[in-house]
Amino acid sequence: MNDQPIKLFNSLTREVEEFQPVHPGEARVYTCGPTVYNYPHIGNMRAYVFADILGRTLRWHGLDLTHVINITDVGHLTDDADEGEDKMERMAAQRAQSIWEIAAHYTAAFKADVAALNIREPAEWTVATDYIEPMLEFAKSIADKHCYELESGLYFDVSTVADYGRLARAVTGDGEGRIDTVAGKRNAADFAIWRKTPAGETRQMEWDSPWGKGAPGWHLECSVMSEAKLGFPFDIHTGGIDHREIHHPNEIAQNQARCDCGSLNEASHSGARIWMHNNFLVERSGKMSKSSGEFLRLQLLIDKGFHPLAYRMMCLQAHYRSELEFSWDGLRAALVRLKRMVMQAERLRDGAATPGDHPKLSDPQDAFAAAMGDDLNTPLALTAFEDALGTKKLDLGIKRHVIEQMDTVLGLGLMELRRQDLRVRPKAATITEAEIEAALASRKQARTAKDFAASDAIRDGLTAAGVEVMDGDPLGWDWKV
């Protein structure tokens, strides 16, 4: 537990603010989850690593955390601004499967990635289609004052709430420029609360409503589920920076309407006191997009010989609000850093944790606490963590306790990981482990006989087969991508 204050950057106010819970002793957090029409790419997963670090930090400060992540299985169109096809309907048609089958498959895939990255399970996964009736009630409660009906559905009139678009700074920037118009909309930024099924069509997912048979708008879902599980106002709403431009401003407008709230000068009128957004993961070759064929998903990293926690380490090495560039060399460096930390932590496993109060490793612990309290500065926290791991002349039990406490925040699982756990065989590798061990044994004999030419030849042969030999490594060898 840490009793220092936590300061967090609020995207709504554009200021770093000291966190003060709405309900003393509690932290209520809502995270925009995936639309389960395809596998998540690693850029998507950065948002959940970030939200996990936030939740772990809040718990570390002694707060009772309630964290909700939604699963969108209906309503999200191919364009975030109410244009195009429903993503779920389109994928179901392409795969000749039911939407329910599509949703079940990709929800399981997403949760598998969550587990592989050592991301905590939230208090609850809320599934959009479980909340259709509350969505209808929410829509009816705001329809008279804030909405109007068109042939295509029920639309929210953004001019009926104060400060629409403040989160995106749409009034002064280009935020509204990417919003396409729908015939009959009063304002370009108006958005669908309920989308009617077009005449002559039948959707797999559609429900009766006062505005005709159809489906909820994507933005409505998060307002309804966050209110149902956390109440308005709750503490923190998180998501990727892409949500800051359209999705979250629309959520905020709905929340203002629902609560009959005024100006966003009072942040809690938005439904949450603090809005937090992680920046993009950038891959210069353009393979991050799901439309690019073999896009970068976590399984691809594993297939190339990388343990998934190397990607978690890569995320921690950058501040969540900074753009993070992905490269294979960068991922390899993150894996090497993780391996070194695991090897250091292995030496602590036999040190019994000392009961009762624990002396502090004052410098590393203070630096770690200051870094995490400063808007989750994980790059500095990692440095302090490594300093603590490298500290000598200290009781192993005390040191182990300190490392365990720090790792509860970073979530690398160092006290459970073994060095060999990080040795992942690439899918394309053809050489067998028995062949590697035999070659290493021959190389050891050559080195003992000072036949360095033969030793180098064996090493070069292993390198050509995708095996990196690291002299001095107690495990003897490692795969190289």
N, C-alpha and C positions, 0 to 999 in steps of 0.2 A: 504494500500500500504506500502511496505517496501523497503527502498533504500539501504540496506546492500547487499554486493555481495553474489552470490550463488556459492558454490563450489560443484562440482559433480565428481563422480568417473567415469573415462572413461575406459571402458573395453579394448579399443584398445591400449591405451598407458599404462594402468595399473597405472594411476596416478590420484590424485584428482586435478581438474583444475577449475579455476574460469570461470564461464559461460560468454561467450561473444557472443551475437547473431550475426548470419551471416548478418541479416538485422536489423539495429538499431531499437529498440522499438518493435521487433517481436520475437516470438519463434515458430518455426515450428517443430512439433514432429510427428513421425510415430511410431505406435505400431503394432507389429505382432498380428493379431487377430486370432480367432478360425477357425479350420476346422470343418464345421458344419455337422458332420456325427453322432454326439451323444451329450448327455448332457455334459456340462462342469463340471468337478469335482472342488472341492474347491481349490485344488492346482493350477488349471488353473486360477481361479479367483484372486489368489494373484497377478498375473502379472498386472491385470487391476486395482486393488486397488493401487498398486505401481504407475502405469502410471497416475492414477487420482491424487494422492498426488503430483506427479511431476508437472502435469499441473496446479493444484491449486496453488502450490508454485510459478510457473512462473507468473501466473496472479497476485498473491499477490505482486509481485515485479513490477507490473505495465506494464508487457509485453502483447502485443496483441497476444494471443495464437491461432494458427491453429493446431489442433490435428486431425490426421487421423488414423483410425483403420480399417484394412481390414477384410473382410469375405472371407475365402477360401472355395469355393464350387466346385473346380475341381483341380486335379493335385497333391494332397498330397498323396503319397504312404504310405503303412503301415510301411515302413522303411524310415527314413528321407534321406537315401543315395541312393535313386532311385532303391530300391528293393521292391518286393511285389506288392500287388494290390492297385489300387486307393481306398482310404478309402470311398469316396462317392459312387463309383460303388458297392463296396462290401456291404455297408449297404443297398443300394437300392435293391440289389438282395436278401438280407436276409429278408427284410421287404416286398418284392414284391410291391414296390412303385417306382415312378419315382424319379430320383435324385432331380428334382426340388421340389417335395413334401418333400423329406428328408431335403433339404437345408432350405426350408421355415419353417418347424417345429422347427428345432434345432437352426436356427437363432433367431426365436421368443423366444425360451427358454433361449438362451444366453442373449438376451437383457432384458428379465425379471429379470434375476439374476443381471445384471448391475444396473437396477433400484432399486432392493431390497437392494443392497449394497451402495446405494447413490453415485454411480459413475457417473460423468458428461457424458452426451452424447458428443461424439467428434464432431468436425466441420463437419465431413463427415465419413460415413461408405462406404468404397469402396469394391465392390463385384467383385471377380476375373473374373467371366464370362462376366462382362460388359467391360472388357479391353482386349478381345482377339485380336482385330485388332492392338492396340498399342503394345501388346506383340509380334505379328508377325513382326511389324516394328522394334522393339527393337532387336529382334533376327537376323533379316536380316542385321541390321546395324553393328553387331559384328561378324557375321558368318565367313566372309572371313579371318579375322585376328586371330580369337580366337576359332573357332569351327571346328569340323569335323563330318562327318556323318557315322553312323553305321546302320546296319539293324534295330536296335531297336529305332533309333532316332538321333537327333542332340545333340552332346556333347560338353561341354566347356572344353578346354584344359587349365588346371590351370597353366601350365608352361609358358603360354603366358603373365601372369601378374606378377608384382613384389610383393613379400612378401605374397604369398598365405598362408592362415592359421595363419597369425600373431594374429588375434583376439583370436583364440583357442590355440595359442602357439603350433600348430600341428607339427612344425618343430623340436621341442625339447621334446614334450610330446607324449602322446599316442593317440592324437586326430584322426590321420588317421587310426589307427588300427581297428576302428569299421566300416570302409567304405568297403563294399563288392565290389568285382570286377564284372564288366560286360564284357563279352567276347569282345575283340577288343579294350577296352579302352587303351589309351596311358599311362595314369597315374591312379593309384588307386583312387585318389581324384577327377578325372574328373566327371562331373555331367551333367544330362540331361537338355537341354534347351527346347527341344521339343521331346515328346515321341510318336512314331508312333503306331497306332493301329495295333496289330499283324495280320498277314494274316489270313483270315477266321473268324475274330471277328468283332463285331459291338459294339461300346460303346454308352451309352446314350448321353455322352458329347464328341463330336469330331468335328474337324474343318479341312478344307483344308489348306495346307501350302506348301511351296516350298519343304519340306522334306517328304511330304505324309500326308495323313489324320491322325489326332491324337489330342493330347492335350498338353498344355504347361507344362513345369516343374514347380514344386512348388516354387523353388527359384526365377524363372523369374518373378513371379507375383508381389512380393513385390518390386523388383527393378523398375518395370514398374509403379506401382501405386504410389510409393513414389516420383518418378521423375515427374509424371504427375501432382500430387497435390501440391508438395512442392518445386520441382526444386532441382537440384544438385548444390552445396552441401546444405543440410538443416541442422538444428541444432542438433536434438537428435533422435536417433533410439532406441526404447526399446523393450524388450522381456524377456522371461524366460531364465534362465541360460542354459537350454538344447539347445536353439538356438545358443549359442555361439560356439558350436563345429562344426556344419556342415552348418546349414541353413544360418546364418549370414556371415560366411566366403565366402560362395558361392554368396550371394548377393553382398558382397563387390567386389569380383572378376568381376562380371557382371558390377557393377558400374564403376570400373576402366576401363574396356574395352569400355564401352559406352562413357566415358568422355576422353578416350585416356590418362588416368592419369598414373603417375609413382609411385614411392615408397610410401608406407604407412607411411614413416617418416613424411609426411604431411597428418594429419588425415583427412582433407577434401577430399582427393583423394578417400576415402572409400565411398563417397556419403553422409555421415553425419559427422559432426565434433565430435560428442560424441556418443558412443554406451554404453547403460546402460542395465544391466541385474539383475533381481531379483533372489534370490536363491530359492531353492526348499522348499515346504511344505512337511514334512515327517510324515507319519503315520505308526507306527511300526507294525501294524497288516497286512499291505500290502493291505488295502482296498482302497487306493487312485487310483489304476489303474482302468480304465474303463473295463478291461477284468476280473475283480474280482467279477462280479455279482452286488451286492448292493454296488456300490462304493459311496464314500462320495461326494455327490452333495449338493448344498445349500438347496434344498427341504427336504433332509433327516434331516438336522439340524433343520429346521422349524418343521418337523413332530415330532421331539423329544422335542419340546418346547423351542427352542432357537430363539430369534429374529435375523434376518440376520445381523444386525449391531453389534451383539456380535462378529461375525466373522471378521468384519472390525476392531473392536477394537483389536482383537487378532493379526491381521496383523500389526497394528500400534505399538503394544507392542514390536515388533522385528524390527531391522534395515532391510531394504529391501535386503541387501547383505548377511544377516545372514540366515543360515538354520533355519527354524521354525518348531518345532515339534508340531503336532496336538494331543490333547487328549481331552476327554470330560471334565475332571476336569479343564483343562486349558481354555476351552471354557466357562465353568461355571464361572470361576474366572473373565474372561473378561466381561461376562454379569453383574456380581455383580459390577464390577468397573464402567461399563457404567451406571447402575442404580443409583449409588451414584452420578455420575456427573449430570445425568438428574435431580435428586432431588434437587441438588444445583442450577442448572440452572433454575428450575421452580420458585425459589424465585426471580429471576431477571426479569421475564416476565412482571411484572407490572411496572417496572422502565422505565420511558420514556427515550429514547435515547437523550442525550444532543446534540443540533445542534452545528455546528462549530468545532473548534479545540478541541481536547480531551487531558486532562492530561494523562500521562503514568503511568501505574503500573510498574515502571521502572524495578524492579528486574525480575518479571515473564515475562514481555514483552521482555526485552533484552535477557533473557535466551531462550525464545521461538524462537525469531528471529535468535539467534546464532545457536540453534539446527537445525532449518530447513535449514539454510544457510550452514551447515556443512554436505553436502551430505545427506540431508533429514533424519536427525536423529530423527525420530518420537518418540522413547522411551523417550528421554530427553524432547522433545517438549510436550509430554503428561504430564510429571511431572510438567513442567512450567504452563501448562494449568490448572492442578489441583490446583497449588499454586494460580493462579489468581482467580479461583472459590472460594477458601477458604479465600481470602483476605477480611478483615472486616474493618469497619469504613471508608467506601468509598461510595460516591454517587452512588446509584444503577444504574442510567442512564449511568454514566461513565463506571462502571463495566460491564454493559450489552454490551456497545459498544466494549469494549476490548475483551470480550468473543466471541461476534459475529465475530470479525475480526479473532481471532485465529481459530474459528470453520470453517470459510470459507476455511481454509487450510486443517484441519483434516477431514472435511466432515462428522462429526457425526450427524449433524442436531439437536444439543441440544436445540436450541431455538424453535424448532417445536415439538420435541418429548415430550410425556407425560409418566409418570411412568407406567401408565396402558397400554400404547402402547407396552411396552416390555414384557407384560404378555401374552405369547403364549401358547395356549392349545395344549399339545401333542396329536398326532393323536391317540395314543393307550389309552388315558385316557377314563375311563368309568364313573367316577363320574361327576355329573352335577354341574354347578355353583350354582344352587339353593340349592343343597345338601350341597355344601361347605359353603354357606352363613348361612344356618340353623345350621350347626355344629359349625361354628364360633360364632354364637349368643349364642348357648348353652354353649360353652366354656367360653364366656365372663361372662355369668351368674354364672358359676361355680367358676370362679376366683373372682368375686365380693363377692360370698358367702364363699370365702377362702376354697373351696372344691378342693384342688389342685390335689388330686388323680383323680377326675372326669375330671378336666381340662387336665391332662396329658394323660388320656385315650383317650379323644377326639383328642388331638394332634397326638397321636400315630396312631389312626385310619386314620386320614387324611394323615399322612406320608405314611402309607401302601397303600393308594389309589393314591399316587404320588403327594400329595400336601404338599408343605413346608410352615409351619406357622412361620412367623417371628414376634415375639412380638415387639411392637413399630413401626411396619411398618404401615403407615397411610392407605395403601390399604388393610391391613388385611391378605392377603395370596398371595402365589405365587405357580406356578407349579414347580415341581422338576422332572428332567429326571431320 
